[in-house]
Amino acid sequence: MKKRDITKEERILNATAQIIINEGAAAVSTTKVAKKVRIAQSNIYLYFKDKQALLNSVYQRELDKIMATTDMALITDEGLPLRQRLRTYTRSIYDFAMANPDSLTLIEQIKSLQGQGKAYIDDAMKIANPVTTLLNAGMAAGILRPTHVSLHMTAVFSIVQRHVQNIKNGIYPADKFTYEDISAMIWGAIGTD
């Protein structure tokens, strides 16, 4: 099977993501990205209006990857019990992060840029509308603690992200804690029972 060629735009996004992982989102510059991709800086502007558009594209790409996972489609299936859909959401985030260890870090790094946090959270609430709807339903049903949806999302992302980073950084092996261990921590933070 022939491997698909990576487009210049994808190379730019990949280079940006690598800079974020290695140095943090604040370290991204179009000059640095161009050097990493080995293109003229002006070529970046053929694809992205500015640095913010570049960061937004990396952010959106990672959110799209999460939402494209097979099990995430189940969270909108109202034929399934609400508690099952909520557990599917947390399991999907966990499985995705284990398979893509840098993805949640990219999202969190971009969200945390000084002065940008609120805009990214607002965008995430719009982009992740199925998740927002699900979490609001969980709160309305008394399954989840009554609070702002962004706090539930942050709890799930933060616990899973830290676990994946601990494994990646060799703090403990992948089999040290099971999904059930991590799920118990998540549900302890967001659940009512």
C-alpha positions as CSV (number, residue, x, y, z in Angstrom):
1,M,0.0,0.0,0.0
2,K,1.4,3.4,-1.0
3,K,1.9,5.9,1.7
4,R,0.1,9.2,1.1
5,D,2.3,12.2,0.6
6,I,2.1,14.8,3.3
7,T,1.0,18.2,2.0
8,K,3.0,21.4,2.8
9,E,0.1,22.6,5.0
10,E,0.3,19.3,7.0
11,R,4.1,19.7,7.3
12,I,3.6,23.2,8.7
13,L,1.0,22.0,11.2
14,N,3.2,19.1,12.2
15,A,6.2,21.4,12.7
16,T,4.1,23.8,14.8
17,A,2.8,20.9,16.9
18,Q,6.4,19.7,17.5
19,I,7.5,23.2,18.6
20,I,4.6,23.3,21.0
21,I,5.4,19.9,22.5
22,N,9.1,20.7,22.8
23,E,9.0,24.4,23.8
24,G,5.4,25.3,24.6
25,A,2.8,27.2,22.5
26,A,4.3,30.6,23.4
27,A,7.5,29.6,21.6
28,V,5.8,29.2,18.2
29,S,6.8,31.8,15.6
30,T,6.3,31.6,11.9
31,T,10.1,32.0,11.5
32,K,10.7,29.0,13.7
33,V,8.1,26.9,11.9
34,A,9.4,27.9,8.5
35,K,13.0,26.9,9.5
36,K,11.7,23.5,10.8
37,V,9.8,22.8,7.6
38,R,12.7,24.2,5.5
39,I,10.6,26.7,3.6
40,A,10.5,30.5,3.3
41,Q,8.6,32.2,6.1
42,S,6.3,33.8,3.4
43,N,5.1,30.3,2.4
44,I,3.4,29.9,5.7
45,Y,1.3,32.9,4.9
46,L,0.0,31.1,1.8
47,Y,-1.8,28.7,4.2
48,F,-2.3,30.7,7.4
49,K,-3.1,34.4,7.9
50,D,-0.9,34.7,10.9
51,K,0.5,32.9,13.9
52,Q,-2.9,32.9,15.7
53,A,-4.5,31.2,12.6
54,L,-1.7,28.6,12.7
55,L,-2.3,27.9,16.3
56,N,-6.0,27.7,15.8
57,S,-5.5,25.2,13.0
58,V,-3.4,22.9,15.2
59,Y,-6.0,23.3,18.0
60,Q,-8.9,22.5,15.6
61,R,-7.0,19.5,14.1
62,E,-6.5,17.9,17.5
63,L,-10.2,18.5,18.5
64,D,-11.3,17.0,15.1
65,K,-9.2,13.9,15.8
66,I,-10.8,13.4,19.1
67,M,-14.3,13.9,17.7
68,A,-13.5,11.4,14.8
69,T,-12.8,8.5,17.1
70,T,-15.4,5.7,16.6
71,D,-16.7,5.6,20.1
72,M,-17.2,9.4,20.3
73,A,-20.0,9.0,17.8
74,L,-21.9,7.0,20.5
75,I,-22.2,9.9,22.8
76,T,-25.0,11.4,20.7
77,D,-26.9,8.1,20.5
78,E,-29.9,8.9,22.7
79,G,-30.9,5.2,22.5
80,L,-28.1,4.5,24.9
81,P,-28.5,5.3,28.6
82,L,-27.1,8.6,29.6
83,R,-24.7,7.2,32.1
84,Q,-23.3,4.8,29.4
85,R,-22.8,7.7,27.0
86,L,-21.0,9.7,29.7
87,R,-18.7,6.7,30.4
88,T,-18.2,6.3,26.7
89,Y,-17.0,9.9,26.6
90,T,-14.4,9.5,29.3
91,R,-13.2,6.1,27.9
92,S,-12.9,7.7,24.4
93,I,-10.8,10.5,25.7
94,Y,-8.6,8.0,27.6
95,D,-8.2,5.7,24.7
96,F,-7.5,8.6,22.3
97,A,-4.9,10.1,24.6
98,M,-3.2,6.7,25.1
99,A,-2.9,6.3,21.3
100,N,-2.0,10.0,20.7
101,P,0.0,11.0,23.8
102,D,0.8,14.5,22.7
103,S,-2.7,15.5,21.5
104,L,-4.2,16.7,24.8
105,T,-1.0,18.5,25.6
106,L,-1.2,20.4,22.3
107,I,-4.8,21.4,23.1
108,E,-4.0,22.5,26.7
109,Q,-0.8,24.4,25.6
110,I,-2.7,26.4,23.0
111,K,-5.6,27.1,25.4
112,S,-3.3,28.3,28.1
113,L,-1.6,31.0,26.1
114,Q,-1.7,34.3,28.0
115,G,-4.9,36.2,27.2
116,Q,-6.2,33.5,25.0
117,G,-7.7,31.0,27.5
118,K,-11.3,32.4,27.4
119,A,-11.5,32.6,23.6
120,Y,-10.3,29.0,23.3
121,I,-12.7,27.7,26.0
122,D,-15.5,29.5,24.3
123,D,-14.5,28.0,20.9
124,A,-14.2,24.6,22.5
125,M,-17.7,24.9,23.9
126,K,-19.0,25.5,20.3
127,I,-16.8,23.0,18.6
128,A,-17.4,20.2,21.1
129,N,-21.2,20.8,21.1
130,P,-22.0,17.1,21.3
131,V,-19.8,16.9,24.4
132,T,-21.3,20.1,25.9
133,T,-24.8,18.7,25.3
134,L,-23.9,15.4,26.9
135,L,-22.3,17.0,30.0
136,N,-25.2,19.4,30.4
137,A,-27.6,16.4,30.2
138,G,-25.5,14.6,32.8
139,M,-25.8,17.6,35.2
140,A,-29.5,17.9,34.6
141,A,-30.0,14.2,35.4
142,G,-27.9,14.6,38.6
143,I,-25.2,12.2,37.4
144,L,-22.6,14.9,37.2
145,R,-21.8,17.7,39.7
146,P,-23.7,20.9,38.9
147,T,-21.0,23.3,37.7
148,H,-19.8,24.9,34.5
149,V,-19.3,22.4,31.6
150,S,-15.7,23.6,31.1
151,L,-14.8,22.4,34.5
152,H,-16.0,18.9,33.7
153,M,-14.0,19.0,30.4
154,T,-11.0,20.2,32.2
155,A,-11.2,17.5,34.9
156,V,-11.4,14.8,32.3
157,F,-8.6,16.2,30.1
158,S,-6.3,17.1,33.0
159,I,-6.5,13.7,34.7
160,V,-6.0,11.8,31.4
161,Q,-3.3,14.1,30.1
162,R,-1.3,13.9,33.3
163,H,-1.6,10.1,33.3
164,V,-0.4,9.8,29.7
165,Q,2.4,12.3,30.3
166,N,3.6,10.3,33.4
167,I,3.8,7.2,31.2
168,K,5.5,9.0,28.4
169,N,8.0,10.6,30.9
170,G,8.8,7.2,32.5
171,I,7.3,8.2,35.9
172,Y,5.5,4.9,35.9
173,P,4.8,2.1,33.4
174,A,1.6,2.0,31.3
175,D,0.4,-1.1,33.2
176,K,0.8,0.5,36.7
177,F,-2.7,2.0,36.6
178,T,-5.6,0.6,34.6
179,Y,-8.3,2.6,32.9
180,E,-10.6,1.7,35.8
181,D,-8.1,3.4,38.2
182,I,-8.1,6.5,36.1
183,S,-11.8,6.4,35.5
184,A,-12.4,6.3,39.3
185,M,-10.4,9.5,39.7
186,I,-12.3,11.2,36.9
187,W,-15.7,10.1,38.3
188,G,-14.6,11.1,41.8
189,A,-14.0,14.6,40.4
190,I,-17.1,15.0,38.2
191,G,-19.7,12.5,39.4
192,T,-22.3,12.8,42.1
193,D,-22.1,9.2,43.4
